[in-house]
Amino acid sequence: MTSLDELDNHFSEAIGNKFITDNICLRFNRKIKEISFLLNKMMSNIIKARDNDTSSRRLNSSQRLNPSPRLTSKPKA
């Protein structure tokens, strides 16, 4: 994300110094926004997957710590 911000800044400087035209800048700005959107989606999916994996691990370990009542109950007399 930082690299995209830096690239956007370079394009702003290039247009300010008249190294590139407005059309070129707009075209690259669209691409930068598209990549930023996709990168944000990818990062949020990774975070969700990590959180789901962590919660399922916690659930499995808690199930192991609390055995089934059937195994701990006393036999009927």
Residue frames as a rotation matrix with the C-alpha (Angstrom) as fourth column:
MET 1
0.573 0.819 0.000 0.00
0.819 -0.573 0.000 0.00
0.000 0.000 -1.000 0.00
THR 2
0.412 -0.499 -0.762 2.84
0.172 -0.779 0.603 2.35
-0.895 -0.380 -0.235 0.80
SER 3
-0.654 -0.687 0.316 4.42
0.400 0.040 0.916 1.70
-0.642 0.725 0.249 -2.58
LEU 4
-0.105 0.703 0.703 1.13
0.976 -0.065 0.210 2.54
0.193 0.708 -0.679 -4.31
ASP 5
0.782 0.362 -0.507 0.91
0.510 -0.839 0.188 5.79
-0.358 -0.406 -0.841 -2.36
GLU 6
-0.055 -0.899 -0.435 4.47
0.112 -0.438 0.892 6.61
-0.992 0.001 0.125 -3.35
LEU 7
-0.645 -0.137 0.752 3.75
0.720 0.220 0.658 5.83
-0.255 0.966 -0.044 -6.99
ASP 8
0.416 0.874 0.253 0.67
0.902 -0.432 0.010 8.08
0.118 0.224 -0.967 -6.90
ASN 9
0.623 -0.267 -0.735 2.82
0.217 -0.843 0.491 10.85
-0.751 -0.466 -0.467 -5.46
HIS 10
-0.499 -0.859 0.116 5.39
0.311 -0.053 0.949 10.42
-0.809 0.509 0.294 -8.24
PHE 11
-0.311 0.465 0.829 2.65
0.942 0.037 0.333 10.77
0.124 0.885 -0.449 -10.85
SER 12
0.752 0.583 -0.306 1.42
0.634 -0.767 0.097 13.94
-0.178 -0.267 -0.947 -9.16
GLU 13
0.193 -0.779 -0.596 4.93
0.056 -0.598 0.799 15.36
-0.980 -0.188 -0.072 -9.27
ALA 14
-0.635 -0.447 0.630 5.37
0.591 0.245 0.769 14.30
-0.498 0.860 0.109 -12.91
ILE 15
0.158 0.766 0.623 2.17
0.959 -0.269 0.087 16.05
0.234 0.584 -0.777 -13.94
GLY 16
0.780 0.089 -0.620 3.13
0.376 -0.858 0.349 19.13
-0.501 -0.505 -0.703 -11.92
ASN 17
-0.118 -0.925 -0.362 6.46
-0.089 -0.353 0.931 19.28
-0.989 0.142 -0.040 -13.75
LYS 18
0.557 0.504 -0.660 4.72
-0.677 -0.184 -0.712 18.61
-0.481 0.844 0.239 -17.07
PHE 19
-0.636 -0.766 0.096 6.66
-0.614 0.578 0.538 15.38
-0.467 0.283 -0.838 -17.69
ILE 20
-0.831 0.465 0.306 3.39
0.544 0.794 0.271 13.57
-0.117 0.391 -0.913 -18.52
THR 21
-0.685 0.666 0.293 -0.04
-0.278 -0.612 0.741 14.60
0.673 0.426 0.604 -19.78
ASP 22
-0.383 0.661 0.645 -3.27
-0.900 -0.110 -0.422 14.61
-0.208 -0.742 0.637 -17.81
ASN 23
0.539 0.650 -0.536 -4.57
-0.777 0.630 -0.018 11.65
0.326 0.426 0.844 -19.81
ILE 24
-0.088 -0.663 -0.744 -1.58
-0.097 0.749 -0.656 9.48
0.991 0.014 -0.130 -18.94
CYS 25
-0.871 -0.236 0.431 -1.87
-0.408 -0.142 -0.902 10.44
0.274 -0.961 0.028 -15.28
LEU 26
-0.031 0.954 0.299 -5.60
-0.988 0.015 -0.152 9.64
-0.149 -0.300 0.942 -15.20
ARG 27
0.482 0.178 -0.858 -5.03
-0.514 0.851 -0.112 6.26
0.710 0.495 0.502 -16.83
PHE 28
-0.441 -0.733 -0.518 -2.40
0.084 0.541 -0.837 5.30
0.894 -0.412 -0.177 -14.27
ASN 29
-0.741 0.243 0.626 -4.45
-0.668 -0.365 -0.649 6.69
0.071 -0.899 0.433 -11.37
ARG 30
0.389 0.906 -0.166 -7.31
-0.893 0.416 0.173 4.36
0.226 0.081 0.971 -12.39
LYS 31
0.294 -0.376 -0.879 -4.90
-0.057 0.911 -0.409 1.43
0.954 0.170 0.246 -12.35
ILE 32
-0.779 -0.599 0.186 -3.50
-0.172 -0.081 -0.982 2.48
0.603 -0.796 -0.040 -8.98
LYS 33
-0.324 0.747 0.581 -7.03
-0.943 -0.209 -0.257 2.63
-0.071 -0.631 0.772 -7.51
GLU 34
0.587 0.534 -0.608 -7.90
-0.625 0.776 0.078 -0.76
0.514 0.334 0.790 -8.99
ILE 35
-0.117 -0.730 -0.673 -4.76
0.112 0.664 -0.739 -2.37
0.987 -0.162 0.004 -7.57
SER 36
-0.816 -0.145 0.559 -5.38
-0.478 -0.374 -0.795 -0.71
0.324 -0.916 0.236 -4.21
PHE 37
0.168 0.962 0.217 -8.94
-0.982 0.145 0.118 -2.10
0.082 -0.233 0.969 -4.13
LEU 38
0.605 0.040 -0.795 -7.74
-0.251 0.957 -0.144 -5.62
0.755 0.287 0.589 -4.98
LEU 39
-0.475 -0.859 -0.192 -4.92
0.027 0.204 -0.979 -5.44
0.880 -0.470 -0.073 -2.44
ASN 40
-0.581 0.351 0.735 -7.33
-0.806 -0.373 -0.459 -4.35
0.113 -0.859 0.500 0.30
LYS 41
0.549 0.816 -0.180 -9.67
-0.797 0.576 0.182 -7.24
0.253 0.044 0.967 -0.55
MET 42
0.285 -0.528 -0.800 -6.80
0.009 0.836 -0.548 -9.71
0.958 0.149 0.243 -0.49
MET 43
-0.747 -0.615 0.252 -5.54
-0.201 -0.153 -0.968 -8.44
0.633 -0.774 -0.010 2.87
SER 44
-0.236 0.730 0.641 -9.01
-0.971 -0.164 -0.171 -8.56
-0.020 -0.663 0.748 4.43
ASN 45
0.681 0.458 -0.571 -9.52
-0.522 0.851 0.059 -12.13
0.513 0.258 0.819 3.17
ILE 46
-0.179 -0.828 -0.532 -6.19
0.095 0.523 -0.847 -13.17
0.979 -0.202 -0.015 4.67
ILE 47
-0.779 -0.073 0.622 -7.14
-0.556 -0.379 -0.740 -11.59
0.290 -0.923 0.255 8.01
LYS 48
0.244 0.949 0.201 -10.56
-0.967 0.224 0.118 -13.31
0.067 -0.224 0.972 7.97
ALA 49
0.552 -0.095 -0.828 -8.99
-0.192 0.952 -0.238 -16.67
0.811 0.290 0.508 7.15
ARG 50
-0.562 -0.822 -0.094 -6.42
-0.018 0.126 -0.992 -16.24
0.827 -0.556 -0.086 9.91
ASP 51
-0.576 0.412 0.705 -9.09
-0.815 -0.358 -0.456 -15.28
0.064 -0.838 0.542 12.45
ASN 52
0.546 0.806 -0.228 -11.31
-0.794 0.585 0.167 -18.21
0.267 0.090 0.959 11.44
ASP 53
0.216 -0.565 -0.797 -8.39
0.019 0.818 -0.575 -20.61
0.976 0.109 0.188 11.70
THR 54
-0.783 -0.537 0.313 -7.47
-0.246 -0.195 -0.949 -19.27
0.571 -0.821 0.021 15.15
SER 55
-0.216 0.779 0.589 -11.04
-0.975 -0.142 -0.171 -19.53
-0.050 -0.611 0.790 16.46
SER 56
0.673 0.446 -0.590 -11.44
-0.513 0.856 0.062 -23.08
0.532 0.261 0.805 15.14
ARG 57
-0.248 -0.823 -0.511 -8.19
0.072 0.511 -0.857 -24.07
0.966 -0.250 -0.067 16.84
ARG 58
-0.765 0.029 0.643 -9.47
-0.609 -0.354 -0.709 -22.59
0.208 -0.935 0.289 20.11
LEU 59
0.287 0.953 0.092 -12.73
-0.954 0.276 0.118 -24.47
0.088 -0.121 0.989 19.72
ASN 60
0.495 -0.145 -0.857 -10.96
-0.182 0.947 -0.265 -27.77
0.850 0.287 0.443 19.08
SER 61
-0.622 -0.770 -0.143 -8.64
0.014 0.172 -0.985 -27.35
0.783 -0.614 -0.097 22.08
SER 62
-0.554 0.477 0.682 -11.57
-0.832 -0.325 -0.449 -26.47
0.008 -0.817 0.577 24.37
GLN 63
0.549 0.749 -0.371 -13.44
-0.747 0.639 0.184 -29.53
0.375 0.176 0.910 23.16
ARG 64
0.063 -0.617 -0.784 -10.43
0.065 0.787 -0.614 -31.67
0.996 -0.012 0.089 24.04
LEU 65
-0.834 -0.424 0.351 -10.28
-0.269 -0.242 -0.932 -30.16
0.481 -0.872 0.088 27.53
ASN 66
-0.353 0.804 0.479 -13.97
-0.827 -0.028 -0.562 -30.86
-0.438 -0.594 0.674 28.23
PRO 67
-0.997 -0.061 -0.053 -14.61
-0.079 0.875 0.477 -34.51
0.017 0.479 -0.877 27.48
SER 68
-0.353 0.921 -0.167 -18.07
-0.307 0.055 0.950 -35.73
0.884 0.386 0.263 26.62
PRO 69
-0.136 0.375 0.917 -20.39
-0.990 -0.081 -0.114 -36.14
0.032 -0.923 0.383 29.66
ARG 70
0.799 0.449 -0.399 -21.03
-0.485 0.874 0.012 -39.69
0.355 0.184 0.917 28.50
LEU 71
0.198 -0.819 -0.538 -17.40
0.161 0.569 -0.807 -40.58
0.967 0.073 0.245 29.28
THR 72
-0.729 -0.556 0.399 -17.31
-0.234 -0.345 -0.909 -38.95
0.643 -0.756 0.121 32.72
SER 73
0.151 0.859 0.489 -20.67
-0.881 -0.108 0.461 -40.02
0.449 -0.500 0.741 34.10
LYS 74
-0.649 -0.325 0.688 -20.87
-0.676 0.662 -0.324 -42.71
-0.350 -0.675 -0.649 36.75
PRO 75
-0.808 0.380 -0.450 -22.45
-0.028 0.738 0.674 -46.02
0.589 0.557 -0.586 35.80
LYS 76
0.023 0.910 0.415 -26.06
-0.818 -0.221 0.531 -46.48
0.575 -0.352 0.739 36.86
ALA 77
-0.833 -0.349 0.430 -26.52
-0.550 0.600 -0.581 -48.67
-0.055 -0.720 -0.692 39.91
